[in-house]
Amino acid sequence: MLNNARKQISRPRKGQKQRNQIDKTNCKSVNFKSNQAACYVQTTAKKVKNDKTVSLLMVEEIPFAQKRIQQINSQKQENMICEGLSKNQFPFTLNNSLEDNTQENGSDTLFEFMREQVKFEEIYSYQKNYLSNQNEIQSHMVAILFDWLVDVAHSFHFKRETFYLSRNYIERFLHKQPNVSITKFQLIAVTSIFIAHKFEEIYPKTIKEFHRLIQDLHTIQEIEEMEVTILKCFDFRMNPNTPIFWLNYYTKLWDEFIIDKQLNASLKERTTESYYRYRELVQLFDVCLIDYRFKKNEKLTALSLIYLVIAKSLQIFEDYRTLATSQSEIQQFFDSDHEYNQIFRQFIEQSDLYLFFDQKIEYDDLKDVVCETTQYFILRFDNTLPKVLVNNQDFIDELQHEEFLSFQTYNRNTIETINFLLTQQQ
């Protein structure tokens, strides 16, 4: 029932054969990173007691990270501040007439169903400090590995749900299995996204295509053995609600809420402006959840980023550089009686959102999360289309809008942003 609620079955489309023929080339685009993978250590792994030495360790133990660290050192801070959208240079068009904008009945039933999903999450819950029982794997290694997996998902034309499902598998596995060897970390990651894509993708790939990512480190048999290990470890509980599931639900509620508000700030309307607004939102969501140091609740994080992205779109804050580096301004604004705060408070109250089965989400619950997520607005946004959609207007026209939004994108500035924030805290 859950799969049917959050995933639509799509029919085969013209041009799919040609797209499948180039999948092997997509493997090559990420394969060059394998020998320098985020978690592969050629020397004896070192146990790190203080994460403040992350920058040196990233260069010393993880060759893949060296290039990324050098890039951030060569850029000025101003280049990392979020860039405005260039609305006059859209590489594609979205035909709003293709969408059925009629609202379905049964919102009360939907609210009850989503509340049940909150209760359903209890069987998949795990502690976010899952690295506390790991001796070799450190937080910066997790961030680099997840960033690499996003690149893999993007290159393979996977959906966001596939990446977030694999992220869930990795974190739960590390929570359940203490002292995982660093040499197995990338194997766990590739196996996790291999399993996840079986659940989420309509056109599955062969295990050989995944093996190309780590062919110099592990064998196909090792991937198969790790798959069995992960399935048994989870007792075959493989279908959790992912963070992107909740983000998409909240964005849907927001768009429905503002229909009669004369507020030009939709997130999923079939317009180019709305698409770029949504892309900005999910890129911020990615960087927050890739950063292991960020421990805020994922539902509150999604709502807080919606709050900030819409406020930015409405030009409520004049200087996002100040907003990203100082929390005092956003704290004062959040507590004020500004019209936007009244609208967002009303949205939270009317949407009937639950943090836990017996605990509703209140507007004030977002304050601390809003303040902490503002620091990630230094991310330089990348609004290029997913690879599968580039120069493919016919394919874009064929897609349902939810599917159009669902493709995973990759922002090469993610690790630089996380590392920059880390150096600022030292």
Phi, psi and chi 1 to 4 in degrees:
 res  aa     phi    psi   chi1   chi2   chi3   chi4
   1 MET       -  -38.7  178.8  179.3 -178.4      -
   2 LEU   -65.5  -41.6  178.0   59.8      -      -
   3 ASN   -60.6  -41.1  -87.2  -14.3      -      -
   4 ASN   -66.9  -29.7  -66.5  -26.8      -      -
   5 ALA   -74.7  -28.3      -      -      -      -
   6 ARG  -118.8    4.5   64.9 -179.4 -177.8  179.8
   7 LYS  -143.2  127.3  176.0 -179.5  173.4 -175.8
   8 GLN   -94.2  145.0  -62.2  178.0  -13.8      -
   9 ILE   -85.2  128.2  -60.9  177.1      -      -
  10 SER  -109.2  148.7  -58.3      -      -      -
  11 ARG   -86.8  155.4   58.5 -179.0  175.1   82.2
  12 PRO   -60.6  144.4  -21.3   32.0      -      -
  13 ARG  -118.8  157.6  -60.2  177.2 -178.5   83.9
  14 LYS   -64.4  145.3   61.1 -176.0  179.7 -179.1
  15 GLY    89.1   -6.1      -      -      -      -
  16 GLN   -65.9  -36.3 -175.3   60.5   43.0      -
  17 LYS   -60.1  -43.3 -178.2  176.8 -179.4 -179.7
  18 GLN   -65.8  -37.5  -69.3   86.5  -22.7      -
  19 ARG   -67.1  -36.7  -72.4 -169.6  -65.1  -84.5
  20 ASN   -65.9  -31.6  -72.5  -19.7      -      -
  21 GLN   -67.5  -22.8  -70.3  175.8  -16.0      -
  22 ILE   -98.3    5.3   63.3  170.2      -      -
  23 ASP   -62.1  -33.8  -79.5  -17.2      -      -
  24 LYS   -64.9  -32.6  -68.9 -174.3  177.7 -179.9
  25 THR   -68.1  -30.7   19.2      -      -      -
  26 ASN   -65.4  -34.8  -64.9  -31.8      -      -
  27 CYS   -59.4  -41.9  -65.3      -      -      -
  28 LYS   -64.7  -29.6  -63.4  177.9 -179.2  178.0
  29 SER   -68.4  -23.2   66.8      -      -      -
  30 VAL  -110.4  -12.1  -68.2      -      -      -
  31 ASN   -66.0  -29.7 -173.3   41.7      -      -
  32 PHE   -63.9  -17.9   74.0   96.7      -      -
  33 LYS   -84.2  -14.2  -62.8 -179.4 -178.7  177.7
  34 SER   -60.5  -44.5  -64.5      -      -      -
  35 ASN   -66.3  -18.8  -67.3  -25.6      -      -
  36 GLN  -116.5   31.9  -54.0  178.9   55.0      -
  37 ALA   -59.3  158.9      -      -      -      -
  38 ALA   -57.7  -30.4      -      -      -      -
  39 CYS  -117.3    8.2  -41.6      -      -      -
  40 TYR   -91.9  124.4  179.6   66.4      -      -
  41 VAL  -118.5  121.3 -177.1      -      -      -
  42 GLN   -78.4  -28.6  -64.5  177.6  -15.9      -
  43 THR  -100.3  179.3   57.7      -      -      -
  44 THR   -61.4  131.1  -56.4      -      -      -
  45 ALA   -66.7  142.6      -      -      -      -
  46 LYS  -104.1  138.4  -58.2  177.4 -178.3  178.1
  47 LYS   -85.7  124.4 -178.7  176.0  179.5 -179.3
  48 VAL  -103.4  125.5 -176.6      -      -      -
  49 LYS   -97.2  -16.9  -62.9 -176.9  178.3  179.4
  50 ASN  -133.9  115.0 -172.3  -14.2      -      -
  51 ASP   -70.4   -4.3  -89.0  -11.4      -      -
  52 LYS   -71.5  -11.0  -69.3 -174.7  176.8 -180.0
  53 THR   -95.2   19.3   59.3      -      -      -
  54 VAL   -58.6  -45.7  163.8      -      -      -
  55 SER   -57.7  -44.8  -63.0      -      -      -
  56 LEU   -67.7  -40.3  -66.6  176.8      -      -
  57 LEU   -65.3  -36.1  -74.7  169.4      -      -
  58 MET   -62.5  -35.9  -69.1  177.3   72.2      -
  59 VAL   -78.7  -39.6  176.2      -      -      -
  60 GLU   -75.9  -43.6 -179.7  179.9  -10.2      -
  61 GLU   -99.8  -22.0  -64.9 -172.2    3.2      -
  62 ILE  -125.3   91.3  -48.7  175.9      -      -
  63 PRO   -56.8  -33.4  -24.9   34.2      -      -
  64 PHE   -58.6  -30.5  171.5   45.6      -      -
  65 ALA   -80.5  -17.3      -      -      -      -
  66 GLN   -60.4  -43.4 -172.4  169.8    6.7      -
  67 LYS   -62.7  -39.0 -179.4  178.9  178.2 -179.2
  68 ARG   -67.1  -40.0  -64.5  175.2 -179.1  -94.0
  69 ILE   -65.2  -40.4  -59.4  -58.4      -      -
  70 GLN   -63.9  -34.7  -69.3  172.1  -10.6      -
  71 GLN   -65.3  -42.5  -72.1  174.1  -12.7      -
  72 ILE   -69.4  -32.0 -171.8  173.5      -      -
  73 ASN   -69.6  -23.3  -69.9  -24.6      -      -
  74 SER   -91.4   -3.7   65.6      -      -      -
  75 GLN  -106.8  150.2  -65.9  175.8  -12.9      -
  76 LYS   -85.0  155.9  -65.4 -177.9  179.3  179.6
  77 GLN   -60.1  -34.4  177.3 -179.6   -6.9      -
  78 GLU   -60.2  -29.7  -71.3   75.3   11.7      -
  79 ASN   -72.0  -14.7  -68.6  -25.7      -      -
  80 MET   -92.2  -12.3  -61.7 -174.0   67.0      -
  81 ILE   -67.9  138.8  -56.7  -59.9      -      -
  82 CYS   -57.3  139.9   54.3      -      -      -
  83 GLU   -98.2  146.6  -61.6  174.5  -16.0      -
  84 GLY   -70.4  157.6      -      -      -      -
  85 LEU   -76.6  135.4  -60.0  178.7      -      -
  86 SER   -89.8   88.8  179.1      -      -      -
  87 LYS   -76.6   -4.9  -63.0 -175.4  177.6 -179.8
  88 ASN  -100.2    4.4  -64.6  -37.7      -      -
  89 GLN  -129.4   51.5  -61.5  179.8   -4.8      -
  90 PHE   -77.6  128.3  -65.0  144.9      -      -
  91 PRO   -83.9    3.6   31.3  -34.3      -      -
  92 PHE  -157.0  172.0   63.9   99.4      -      -
  93 THR  -129.9  151.5   58.6      -      -      -
  94 LEU  -119.2  123.4  -69.4  172.7      -      -
  95 ASN   -89.7  105.0 -174.3   -5.4      -      -
  96 ASN   -66.1  -21.0 -161.4   35.7      -      -
  97 SER   -70.4  -14.5   62.6      -      -      -
  98 LEU   -75.6  -17.4  -63.4  177.6      -      -
  99 GLU   -92.2  141.9  -74.6  -62.6  -64.1      -
 100 ASP   -90.8  108.4 -178.8    5.9      -      -
 101 ASN   -90.2    7.0  -67.8  -38.9      -      -
 102 THR   -68.2  139.6   57.7      -      -      -
 103 GLN   -90.8  131.6  -61.1  -62.5  -41.6      -
 104 GLU   -77.6  151.6  -63.3 -178.9   -0.8      -
 105 ASN   -81.1  173.7  -64.4  -34.8      -      -
 106 GLY    86.5   35.0      -      -      -      -
 107 SER   -64.9  -33.9   58.1      -      -      -
 108 ASP   -62.4  -41.1  -68.0  -20.1      -      -
 109 THR   -63.9  -38.9  -55.7      -      -      -
 110 LEU   -63.5  -44.5  176.8   60.9      -      -
 111 PHE   -59.5  -42.8  -72.7  152.1      -      -
 112 GLU   -65.9  -39.6  -73.9  -58.0  -44.3      -
 113 PHE   -63.2  -43.6  171.3   75.9      -      -
 114 MET   -68.4  -31.6  -63.2  -52.4  -67.8      -
 115 ARG   -66.9  -36.8 -172.1 -177.4  178.1 -169.2
 116 GLU   -63.3  -32.8  -73.0  -65.5  -30.8      -
 117 GLN   -66.4  -32.5  -63.4  -48.5  -58.2      -
 118 VAL   -62.5  -43.4  177.2      -      -      -
 119 LYS   -67.5  -36.9 -173.0  174.5 -176.8  179.5
 120 PHE   -60.0  -28.7  169.2   77.9      -      -
 121 GLU   -67.5  -18.3  -73.1 -176.0  -32.7      -
 122 GLU   -59.4  -32.9  -66.1  178.1    2.4      -
 123 ILE   -76.2  -12.1   64.7  175.2      -      -
 124 TYR  -110.2    5.6  -71.1  101.6      -      -
 125 SER   -69.9  148.5   61.8      -      -      -
 126 TYR  -155.2  158.7   59.7   93.9      -      -
 127 GLN   -74.0  135.9  -63.8  -64.6  -36.3      -
 128 LYS   -75.1  -15.0  -63.3  -58.6 -179.1 -177.7
 129 ASN   -91.8   48.9   59.9  -20.6      -      -
 130 TYR   -67.2  -11.6   52.2   85.4      -      -
 131 LEU   -83.7   -4.7  -69.5 -174.4      -      -
 132 SER   -65.6  -22.1   59.7      -      -      -
 133 ASN  -104.6   19.3   61.5  -11.6      -      -
 134 GLN  -114.2  133.5  -58.3  -63.7  -31.9      -
 135 ASN   -93.9  -32.5  -68.7  -30.4      -      -
 136 GLU  -102.4  -32.3  -62.3 -177.8   10.9      -
 137 ILE   -87.1  127.1  -60.0  173.6      -      -
 138 GLN  -115.2  166.8  -58.2  -60.1  -43.6      -
 139 SER   -61.4  -39.3   61.0      -      -      -
 140 HIS   -67.6  -29.4   59.7  -75.5      -      -
 141 MET   -68.3  -37.6  -59.1  176.7 -174.3      -
 142 VAL   -63.1  -44.8  172.1      -      -      -
 143 ALA   -61.5  -44.1      -      -      -      -
 144 ILE   -67.1  -39.4  -64.6  173.7      -      -
 145 LEU   -64.8  -44.8 -177.4   78.0      -      -
 146 PHE   -64.6  -38.2  -76.5  158.3      -      -
 147 ASP   -62.2  -40.8  179.9   70.9      -      -
 148 TRP   -64.0  -39.6  178.5   73.4      -      -
 149 LEU   -65.3  -36.2  -90.2 -173.2      -      -
 150 VAL   -61.0  -42.2  170.5      -      -      -
 151 ASP   -62.8  -40.7 -166.0   10.0      -      -
 152 VAL   -61.9  -48.1  170.8      -      -      -
 153 ALA   -60.7  -40.1      -      -      -      -
 154 HIS   -65.0  -44.1  177.6 -133.5      -      -
 155 SER   -68.1  -31.6  -61.7      -      -      -
 156 PHE   -86.9    3.0  -82.2  174.3      -      -
 157 HIS    62.8   35.8  -56.2  165.9      -      -
 158 PHE   -83.2  165.8  -74.4  166.4      -      -
 159 LYS   -86.1  159.6  -53.8  -62.0  176.5   61.9
 160 ARG   -60.0  -37.3  -75.8 -167.4  179.9   85.7
 161 GLU   -58.0  -34.0 -173.4   68.0   30.4      -
 162 THR   -64.8  -45.8  -58.2      -      -      -
 163 PHE   -63.0  -46.6  162.5   70.4      -      -
 164 TYR   -68.0  -29.7  -84.8   96.3      -      -
 165 LEU   -68.6  -41.7 -161.9   56.3      -      -
 166 SER   -66.6  -36.6   62.9      -      -      -
 167 ARG   -60.4  -43.1  170.6 -175.9  173.7  -89.1
 168 ASN   -60.2  -43.1  177.1  -84.0      -      -
 169 TYR   -62.4  -44.0  -64.6  161.1      -      -
 170 ILE   -63.1  -47.1  -64.9  167.7      -      -
 171 GLU   -66.2  -41.4  -67.7 -173.4  -19.9      -
 172 ARG   -66.7  -37.0  -74.7  165.2   58.5 -159.4
 173 PHE   -65.3  -43.1 -171.6   81.7      -      -
 174 LEU   -66.2  -31.4  -66.3  178.4      -      -
 175 HIS   -68.7  -37.4  173.6   67.2      -      -
 176 LYS   -88.0  -27.1  -70.3  177.5  174.9  -70.5
 177 GLN  -111.9  105.1  -60.6  -69.2  -33.8      -
 178 PRO   -74.7  154.1   26.8  -33.7      -      -
 179 ASN    54.0   50.7  -60.0  -33.6      -      -
 180 VAL   -70.4  135.7  173.4      -      -      -
 181 SER   -68.9  139.5  171.3      -      -      -
 182 ILE   -61.7  -28.4 -171.1   67.6      -      -
 183 THR   -71.0  -14.8   59.5      -      -      -
 184 LYS  -100.2   -3.6  -62.8  -69.7 -175.1 -178.6
 185 PHE   -64.2  -46.6 -163.7   21.5      -      -
 186 GLN   -70.4  -31.7 -165.7 -179.4   18.7      -
 187 LEU   -61.7  -42.7  173.8   63.3      -      -
 188 ILE   -61.2  -41.2  -65.3  169.3      -      -
 189 ALA   -65.1  -48.0      -      -      -      -
 190 VAL   -64.9  -40.7  170.6      -      -      -
 191 THR   -65.0  -37.5  -52.7      -      -      -
 192 SER   -64.7  -45.0  -65.3      -      -      -
 193 ILE   -73.1  -26.3 -161.0  168.7      -      -
 194 PHE   -64.2  -44.9  173.7   60.7      -      -
 195 ILE   -66.4  -45.2  -61.8  172.0      -      -
 196 ALA   -61.0  -38.8      -      -      -      -
 197 HIS   -69.5  -23.9  106.3  -72.5      -      -
 198 LYS   -66.5  -33.2  -66.7 -178.3 -178.6 -178.7
 199 PHE   -78.5  -38.8  -79.0   92.1      -      -
 200 GLU  -103.9  -30.4  -64.9  -62.1  -29.5      -
 201 GLU   -91.6  140.2  -59.3  -60.1  -32.6      -
 202 ILE   -74.6  -36.3  -60.9  172.4      -      -
 203 TYR  -112.1   90.8  -56.4  101.5      -      -
 204 PRO   -69.1  154.2   25.5  -33.8      -      -
 205 LYS  -102.0  165.4  -62.0 -175.3  178.7  -62.1
 206 THR   -82.7  159.6   65.1      -      -      -
 207 ILE   -65.4  -25.4 -166.8  171.5      -      -
 208 LYS   -64.4  -34.0  -69.1 -177.9  178.9  179.2
 209 GLU   -67.9  -34.2  -67.0  175.5  -85.4      -
 210 PHE   -75.2  -34.1  -72.1   89.6      -      -
 211 HIS   -64.5  -30.0  178.0 -116.8      -      -
 212 ARG   -58.9  -26.4  -69.2 -168.6 -172.1  101.3
 213 LEU   -67.8  -30.1  -58.3  171.4      -      -
 214 ILE  -133.4   29.4   52.3  173.0      -      -
 215 GLN   -65.0  -23.0   60.1 -174.7   -5.1      -
 216 ASP   -85.4   -7.2  -64.6  -29.6      -      -
 217 LEU  -115.2  -35.9  -51.2  176.7      -      -
 218 HIS  -141.2  161.2  -56.8  -77.4      -      -
 219 THR   -99.9  167.7   64.4      -      -      -
 220 ILE   -62.0  -37.9  -69.3  179.7      -      -
 221 GLN   -61.6  -38.1 -177.3  178.8   -7.2      -
 222 GLU   -64.9  -37.4  -73.4 -178.8  -70.6      -
 223 ILE   -63.3  -43.7  -62.7  177.5      -      -
 224 GLU   -64.6  -41.3  -66.4  172.3  -24.2      -
 225 GLU   -66.7  -39.3  -68.5  172.7   -9.2      -
 226 MET   -67.3  -35.0 -178.8   57.6   69.3      -
 227 GLU   -59.4  -46.0 -179.9 -180.0   13.8      -
 228 VAL   -62.3  -41.5  174.0      -      -      -
 229 THR   -61.5  -44.8  -59.6      -      -      -
 230 ILE   -65.9  -43.8  -68.4  174.5      -      -
 231 LEU   -61.5  -43.3  -67.9  172.7      -      -
 232 LYS   -68.2  -38.2  -71.6 -177.5  176.7  179.5
 233 CYS   -60.0  -36.9  177.3      -      -      -
 234 PHE   -92.3    2.8  -63.1  159.4      -      -
 235 ASP    54.2   36.1 -165.1   21.2      -      -
 236 PHE    62.2   23.7  -67.6   87.8      -      -
 237 ARG   -90.6   95.0  -62.4 -178.3 -177.0  -87.1
 238 MET  -121.2   11.7  -51.0  -60.6  -67.2      -
 239 ASN  -128.5   61.6 -163.4   26.6      -      -
 240 PRO   -79.1  164.5   32.5  -36.3      -      -
 241 ASN   -77.8  123.3  -68.3  -30.4      -      -
 242 THR   -91.1  164.5   62.5      -      -      -
 243 PRO   -58.0  -36.4  -27.2   35.1      -      -
 244 ILE   -69.3  -25.6 -158.2   66.7      -      -
 245 PHE   -60.9  -46.4  169.0   71.2      -      -
 246 TRP   -71.9  -38.1  -68.3  108.2      -      -
 247 LEU   -60.1  -44.3  179.9   71.4      -      -
 248 ASN   -65.9  -35.3  -75.1  -32.3      -      -
 249 TYR   -66.0  -43.9  174.0   57.3      -      -
 250 TYR   -66.9  -38.4  -63.2  154.3      -      -
 251 THR   -66.1  -35.5   53.1      -      -      -
 252 LYS   -63.0  -45.0  176.3 -178.9 -178.3  -63.1
 253 LEU   -63.4  -39.3  -68.3 -179.5      -      -
 254 TRP   -62.3  -46.4  170.7 -101.9      -      -
 255 ASP   -62.6  -36.3  -77.7    4.7      -      -
 256 GLU   -70.4  -35.6  -67.7  176.4   -6.7      -
 257 PHE   -66.6  -36.8  172.8   75.5      -      -
 258 ILE   -90.4    5.2   64.8  172.2      -      -
 259 ILE   -55.6  -43.3  -73.3  177.2      -      -
 260 ASP  -103.2   18.2   58.0  -10.9      -      -
 261 LYS  -101.4   -1.4  -63.5  -67.9 -171.3  -63.4
 262 GLN    51.5   46.0  -63.0 -178.0  -14.0      -
 263 LEU  -120.9  112.4 -160.5   63.8      -      -
 264 ASN   -85.0   75.2 -176.1   22.3      -      -
 265 ALA  -150.2   42.8      -      -      -      -
 266 SER   -74.8  158.7   63.9      -      -      -
 267 LEU  -113.5  -22.1  -68.4  164.3      -      -
 268 LYS  -129.0   13.1  -74.6 -165.4  168.1 -178.3
 269 GLU   -67.4  150.6 -174.7 -179.8   -0.9      -
 270 ARG   -82.5   67.2 -163.4  177.3  175.4   97.3
 271 THR  -134.0  157.0   64.4      -      -      -
 272 THR   -66.5  -40.5  -48.3      -      -      -
 273 GLU   -61.6  -43.5  -67.7   85.2   -6.6      -
 274 SER   -65.0  -37.6 -179.4      -      -      -
 275 TYR   -62.3  -45.2  169.6   71.5      -      -
 276 TYR   -67.2  -32.4  -78.5  140.2      -      -
 277 ARG   -65.2  -42.3 -160.6  176.1  -66.8  124.9
 278 TYR   -66.4  -40.5  177.8   80.4      -      -
 279 ARG   -61.5  -40.0  -79.7  -73.0  -55.8  -83.0
 280 GLU   -62.4  -42.0 -175.0  173.7  -32.4      -
 281 LEU   -61.1  -48.7  173.2   65.8      -      -
 282 VAL   -72.7  -28.3  -67.4      -      -      -
 283 GLN   -67.5  -40.4  -73.6  178.6   69.1      -
 284 LEU   -65.7  -39.2  -72.9  164.4      -      -
 285 PHE   -62.6  -42.3 -161.9   53.0      -      -
 286 ASP   -59.6  -49.7  -75.4  -12.2      -      -
 287 VAL   -67.3  -34.4   70.9      -      -      -
 288 CYS   -63.2  -45.8  -73.7      -      -      -
 289 LEU   -83.2  -18.2  -61.1 -168.2      -      -
 290 ILE   -75.7  -30.5  -74.3  175.1      -      -
 291 ASP   -76.1  109.2 -171.2   -6.0      -      -
 292 TYR   -60.9  -28.5  175.5   79.5      -      -
 293 ARG   -69.4  -17.6  -63.6  170.6  -62.0  118.4
 294 PHE   -83.5  113.0 -174.3   82.6      -      -
 295 LYS  -112.4    9.8  -60.7  -64.5 -175.2 -175.4
 296 LYS   -71.3  155.2  -60.4  -60.9 -176.7 -178.4
 297 ASN   -58.7  138.0 -179.8  -85.0      -      -
 298 GLU   -69.5  -33.5  -67.2  161.6  -13.6      -
 299 LYS   -68.2  -43.8  -62.4 -173.0 -172.0   69.9
 300 LEU   -66.8  -34.0  -63.5 -179.2      -      -
 301 THR   -63.8  -44.1  -58.9      -      -      -
 302 ALA   -60.9  -46.3      -      -      -      -
 303 LEU   -66.9  -37.9  -70.5  168.3      -      -
 304 SER   -65.8  -39.5  -60.8      -      -      -
 305 LEU   -70.5  -35.2  -72.5  174.1      -      -
 306 ILE   -60.8  -44.1  -68.3  173.9      -      -
 307 TYR   -56.6  -46.9  172.5   89.7      -      -
 308 LEU   -74.8  -40.6  -71.1  168.5      -      -
 309 VAL   -66.9  -40.5  168.1      -      -      -
 310 ILE   -66.6  -41.0  -62.0  -60.2      -      -
 311 ALA   -60.9  -39.8      -      -      -      -
 312 LYS   -64.9  -42.9  177.7 -172.8  175.6 -175.1
 313 SER   -62.2  -34.7  176.0      -      -      -
 314 LEU   -84.5    1.3  -62.2  174.5      -      -
 315 GLN    59.1   39.1  -61.5 -178.2  -18.6      -
 316 ILE   -72.4  -35.7  -69.4  176.7      -      -
 317 PHE  -104.5  127.2  -56.1  111.9      -      -
 318 GLU   -78.4  -37.1  -64.5 -178.5   -1.0      -
 319 ASP  -123.4  100.2 -174.6    2.7      -      -
 320 TYR   -77.8  -13.8 -100.0   73.3      -      -
 321 ARG   -66.9  -46.0  178.1 -179.9  -54.7 -174.8
 322 THR   -64.4  -41.0  -57.5      -      -      -
 323 LEU   -62.2  -38.4 -173.6   66.4      -      -
 324 ALA   -74.3  -27.5      -      -      -      -
 325 THR  -103.4   -9.9   56.5      -      -      -
 326 SER  -138.7  131.3  173.9      -      -      -
 327 GLN   -93.0   -9.8  -62.1 -179.0   -5.3      -
 328 SER   -63.9  -41.3   58.4      -      -      -
 329 GLU   -65.6  -42.9  180.0 -178.4  -11.6      -
 330 ILE   -70.3  -32.1 -170.2   64.5      -      -
 331 GLN   -63.9  -45.2  -73.5  176.5  -19.0      -
 332 GLN   -65.7  -40.1  -65.0  173.9    3.3      -
 333 PHE   -68.1  -41.6  176.7   81.3      -      -
 334 PHE   -60.3  -34.3 -171.9   86.9      -      -
 335 ASP   -85.1   -6.6  -68.2  -30.1      -      -
 336 SER   -79.5  172.0   69.8      -      -      -
 337 ASP   -96.8   28.9  -67.6  -32.3      -      -
 338 HIS   -56.7  147.5 -167.5  -81.4      -      -
 339 GLU   -56.8  -38.2 -178.4 -177.9    3.5      -
 340 TYR   -63.8  -41.8  175.9   66.7      -      -
 341 ASN   -62.0  -38.6  -71.0  -21.3      -      -
 342 GLN   -63.9  -40.0  -62.8  176.1   16.2      -
 343 ILE   -65.7  -45.0  -68.3  174.6      -      -
 344 PHE   -70.3  -35.0 -153.0   85.2      -      -
 345 ARG   -61.8  -41.7 -175.5 -173.0  -64.6  -88.5
 346 GLN   -63.8  -39.2 -174.9 -178.0    2.3      -
 347 PHE   -60.4  -45.6  162.2   66.3      -      -
 348 ILE   -63.7  -42.1  -64.3  -65.3      -      -
 349 GLU   -68.6  -40.3  -67.3  173.1   -8.3      -
 350 GLN   -79.1  -21.7  -68.3 -175.6    4.4      -
 351 SER   -79.9  -13.6  -62.9      -      -      -
 352 ASP    56.0   58.0 -162.0   26.1      -      -
 353 LEU   -96.4  143.1  -52.7  176.0      -      -
 354 TYR  -121.0  132.3  -78.2   82.5      -      -
 355 LEU   -78.7  -47.4 -172.1   62.0      -      -
 356 PHE  -127.8  172.7  -55.0  107.6      -      -
 357 PHE   -59.5  -32.5 -174.1   75.3      -      -
 358 ASP  -111.4   17.2   56.6   -9.8      -      -
 359 GLN  -137.8  112.5  179.9 -178.1  -16.0      -
 360 LYS   -76.9  155.2  -69.7 -171.8   66.9  172.2
 361 ILE   -86.0  127.9  -64.0  177.1      -      -
 362 GLU  -108.0  158.2  -54.8  -67.7  -17.0      -
 363 TYR   -56.3  -43.7  173.2   79.5      -      -
 364 ASP   -66.0  -19.0  -68.6  -23.2      -      -
 365 ASP   -65.6  -19.2  -66.5  -23.8      -      -
 366 LEU   -85.4  -14.4  -54.8 -177.9      -      -
 367 LYS   -56.2  -54.6 -178.2  176.3  179.7  178.8
 368 ASP   -63.3  -37.5  -69.1  -18.9      -      -
 369 VAL   -70.9  -40.3 -170.2      -      -      -
 370 VAL   -58.5  -44.7  165.5      -      -      -
 371 CYS   -63.7  -40.5  -68.3      -      -      -
 372 GLU   -74.4  -35.1 -175.1  163.4  -15.5      -
 373 THR   -74.5  -17.6   50.8      -      -      -
 374 THR   -60.7  -27.8   54.3      -      -      -
 375 GLN   -63.8  -25.1   64.2 -178.9  -34.9      -
 376 TYR   -80.4   -3.1  -67.3   97.6      -      -
 377 PHE   -74.6    0.3  -86.2   77.3      -      -
 378 ILE   -75.3  -11.0   64.3  172.3      -      -
 379 LEU   -57.9  130.9  175.7   69.8      -      -
 380 ARG   -83.7  115.3 -172.4  169.5   69.7 -110.8
 381 PHE   -75.4  147.8  -59.6  110.4      -      -
 382 ASP  -119.0  111.0 -177.0   -6.4      -      -
 383 ASN  -103.4   16.6  -67.6  -43.0      -      -
 384 THR   -69.3  151.8   55.6      -      -      -
 385 LEU   -69.2  154.9  -75.2  172.1      -      -
 386 PRO   -56.7  150.5  -22.1   31.5      -      -
 387 LYS   -54.8  -37.6  -72.1 -176.8  178.6  179.8
 388 VAL   -67.5  -18.5   69.2      -      -      -
 389 LEU  -103.9   -9.8  -57.2  177.8      -      -
 390 VAL   -64.4  129.5  173.1      -      -      -
 391 ASN    54.1   37.9  -61.2  -36.6      -      -
 392 ASN  -136.7   62.0 -158.1  -15.3      -      -
 393 GLN   -62.0  -35.4 -177.2   65.9   48.0      -
 394 ASP   -62.6  -41.5  -69.7  -19.4      -      -
 395 PHE   -66.0  -40.1 -174.6   40.3      -      -
 396 ILE   -59.6  -42.6  -66.5  174.3      -      -
 397 ASP   -65.3  -28.2  -68.7  -20.4      -      -
 398 GLU   -75.8  -28.1  -71.9 -179.9    6.7      -
 399 LEU   -74.3  142.4  -68.8  173.5      -      -
 400 GLN   -65.3  147.5  -67.0  -73.8  -24.5      -
 401 HIS   -64.5  -37.0 -164.9   52.1      -      -
 402 GLU   -60.7  -38.6  -76.8  -69.7  -22.8      -
 403 GLU   -71.0  -36.9 -172.3  173.1    4.7      -
 404 PHE   -58.4  -38.8  173.9   78.2      -      -
 405 LEU   -79.4  -15.2  -64.0  175.1      -      -
 406 SER   -82.6  -13.7   68.0      -      -      -
 407 PHE   -68.9  135.0  -70.9  102.1      -      -
 408 GLN   -68.8  134.8 -179.5   65.9   56.9      -
 409 THR  -115.7  162.0   54.3      -      -      -
 410 TYR  -125.2  127.7  177.5   64.3      -      -
 411 ASN  -109.3  112.5 -171.7  -30.5      -      -
 412 ARG   -72.2   -2.7   63.4 -176.1   67.1 -104.7
 413 ASN   -94.7    2.3  -57.3  -55.7      -      -
 414 THR   -62.5  -52.2  -62.8      -      -      -
 415 ILE   -66.1  -38.3  -71.5  -62.5      -      -
 416 GLU   -59.9  -39.7  -74.8   83.9   -2.7      -
 417 THR   -65.8  -45.9  -59.5      -      -      -
 418 ILE   -62.8  -43.1  -67.3  173.9      -      -
 419 ASN   -67.2  -36.8 -170.6   65.9      -      -
 420 PHE   -62.9  -45.2  176.1   79.4      -      -
 421 LEU   -62.5  -35.8  -67.3  174.2      -      -
 422 LEU   -65.2  -43.2 -178.3   62.4      -      -
 423 THR   -67.1  -30.3   58.5      -      -      -
 424 GLN   -68.0  -26.7  -68.0  -64.7  102.7      -
 425 GLN   -85.8  -13.5  -65.4  174.6    4.5      -
 426 GLN   -81.5      -  -67.3  178.9   -6.4      -
